[in-house]
Amino acid sequence: MKRLLAIDTAQTTCAAAVLVQDENREHLVRRSRVIGRGHAEMLLAMIADVMAEADCAFDDLDRIAVTNGPGSFTGLRVGLSVARGFALVKNTPVVGVSTLDAIASEMLERSAGHPLLVALSARENEVYAGWFDADGLPREPAHVALVEDLAANLTTGCRLAGSAATTIASAARLGPETVLSASAEVDIGTIARLGLAAPADAPAPVPLYLRPADAKPQTRGRIERI
């Protein structure tokens, strides 16, 4: 029997789940709420709720899975910090799950063998993008791209998903059938299953920021050191 705690704070949703799997069954206990901001205030209570409902102690966990982006700078830091904290105290392995990979996994059946572009809105005309093949495997590393550049390279055989999918399809003058989903949110159950399926030697998760933070350090009024 395997037990995993999953955490997602990458986008506007705050979510936690405990997944218990053995050869004959799967049991998933989850909490999820779209909050926009305030992940730090809600996440620990959600984790406590799912652990209690699943009757699972932290010492029982085989692994922790956490979304590592791309997404909100603040949200990513919250989720990764909590996951690393539990992992350090309990010596539990922790793995990262990309938001783009999770969306591609959810869209695999609907993409019906077509290449898939997963694109999430970033700022202004930028998106976080990742291309996936017919098996849902990434064809290239996640990156930041402009809407017009992605639209110029699309073909009628591709499919799109993510919060920027409709904008890109419109810019490329592709029909609505090419957009499988226009959401940036992922089911916490998907995060849990991908985390449990990750290789045993998966590297420790690092935040997939892809671009600098919007906030810049304040320099006005700073006293120069000599």
Secondary structure, DSSP 4 states (H G I P E B T S, - for coil): -EEEEEEE-SSSEEEEEEEEE-SS-EEEEEEEEE-SS-HHHHHHHHHHHHHHHTT--GGG-SEEEEE--SS-HHHHHHHHHHHHHHHHHHT--EEEE-HHHHHHHHHHHHHTT--EEEEEE-STTEEEEEEE-TTS-BSS--EEEEHHHHHHT--TT-EEESTTHHHHHHHTT--GGGEEE------HHHHHHHHHHS-TTPPPP-----S--S-----TTPPPP-
